[in-house]
């Protein structure tokens, strides 16, 4: 009976050692998964920050373009007013200068 007891003890000891080895393996696996999860979360956070920066950059670009277009529009409006005024003055000058010529031709 002593031999059976020693064999049973050894078997139980081997079983416990195997369970402890499995627990250590699972703990290492869990630590690796947790490490990968942290890396993924950091990568996700970085990606979110990059997207946010890109969105901010696009918003700033749109605002800059809108401002530039507004300035160009204002410049075109000013140029249009100057052109109208110049055209009007030119037409007035032309009418006045030609009306005097026609009058003199009619007088002769």
HELIX and SHEET records of a PDB file:
HELIX    1   1 UNK A    2  UNK A  107  1                                 106    
END                                                                             
